[in-house]
Amino acid sequence: MTPLREPHEADKLTVVIIPGHGGSMLQWRLSAWALGLIVALAVALLGACVLVLGTDLKQRADLAKAQELKQANLRVAADLAQGRAALMRVAVLESELRHMLKFKNEKALLKGQAVGGPTDEDVKELAALLDDAPQAAVQRNEASMADLMSAAADREKRFDEIRRYVLKRSTLMAARPSAWPVHGWISSGFGDRTNPVTAKAGFHTGVDIANDTGTPIRVTADGVVSFAGWEGGYGKLVVVNHGNGYSTYYGHLSEIKAAVGRPLKRGDVVGLMGATGNTTGPHLHYEIRLYGAAIDPTKYMEE
């Protein structure tokens, strides 16, 4: 058997440490393989330190990001709670509007309808859930947001329904004859009477309002002139169609101030008071017809 070769002196490295202040000098003689082992261990130790430090920094960054996401989710939940409270206030306002408008169809009034979104208690529970099950907390927030958006869309539809109802009512009110067509006194009412010209019993289809010749006569609702001219016993007559079945007649005029087809707004002048046609003196014969049937104008003369 060949004996192991002793390391040659040239294969060895001497490490010398000279302390300051006159201390004793220290030295070690290391073989090449021992020195390599020490360097490898040092490199491995340094790599482990770098790995541990990198992992720690990543964990710290992940923790900071998780805390940031948690706070963001809590802010979203708080905003959702405020949005839910706002929708509840709007729901109460809608209910009050419907009551005021007497808008009571089968969909009309709110009857404990749920509004999506978290409550204040939900926000507190969410904080705990974000610690234990963050993914579930995020999904819960997303579901609450979807509920809130759905409730907001439903409320928008309901207010649009109210808006259309109010617009329709406004149109109907504008087309409904009201107010006096002229200031004066009623010289003959609606209904049975003795005709002042023929002295025969008959039915008076309107009211006679007396005043001076030339007094302006004003239309009592929005509409369009359907007739303007001479019409037998009416004398000079203007008829206005208001839609929704309503029309008004203005007779015995001394002068017509409106042409057929002209759109009118309530209060526009249609003519001047006179005594044309079958009459004993200056006055306005004023009629309201609903789907062609004469109705008592005094029930509509509100102003």
C-alpha positions, 0 to 999 in steps of 0.5 A: 500500500502506498502511504499518504503523501504529506502536504508539501510546504508550498501547499500551505498558507500562513495566516498572521494576525498582528494585534496593536499595542504590542500584543503577541502575534498570532499565526496559523498555517492552513492547507489549501483544502482547509482554506477552500473549506473555510471560504465555501462555508463563509460563502454559504453562510453569506448566501443564507443570510442574504436569503433570510434577509430577502425573505424577511423583506418580502414578508414585511412587504406582503404584510404591509400590502395586506394591511393596505388592502384591509384598510381599503376594504374597510373604506369601501365597506364604510362607503357602502354603508353610507350609500345604503343610508343615503338610499334609505333616505331616498326611499323615505322621500319617494314614499312621501312623494307618492303619498303627496301625489296620491300615486297609489298603484300596485307598485306605488308605496314602499313596503319594507323593501330591502336595500343592499349594502352593509350596515355599521355592524357589518363593517365591524364584522368585516374587520375581523373577517379580513384578518381570518379570511381575507378572500371571503371578506373581499367577496362579501364586499363585492356582493354588497356592492352588487346589491347596492348597485341593483338597489340604486338602479331600482330606485332610479326606475321608481323615480323615473316612474314618478317623473313621468307621472308628474309630467303627465299630471302637469300636462293634464293640469295645463290642458284642464280649463281653469280660472275666469276667462274675463273679470265681470259678473255672471249675468246668466248661469249654466242650466235651465233658463228662459232665453232673454232673446226669445223668451222661451224656456231652454237649456243654457250650455254655458255662463254669461259674464258681463263687462264693458265692450272691448274687455280682453277675453283670455283662454283658460287653458293651453290649447290650439284654436280649432274655430274662429269666425261667425257661428249663428247665435254665438256671433263671433266665436272662438273655439279652443281644443285643449286635448284630453277631451276638453274644449272651450267656447268664447262667444259674442266677441266684438273682435277675434284675436286668434286664428285657427291652428294657433297654439295658445297658452293659458292667459293668452287673449282670444278676443274682445268682449262684445254683443254679436249674435243673439244677445241683449248687451255686451257679455261673454258666453263661455262654455266648457265641453268635455268630449262634446258634452257641455259641463258647468264652467263655474266648477272650473273657474278657480281663480 
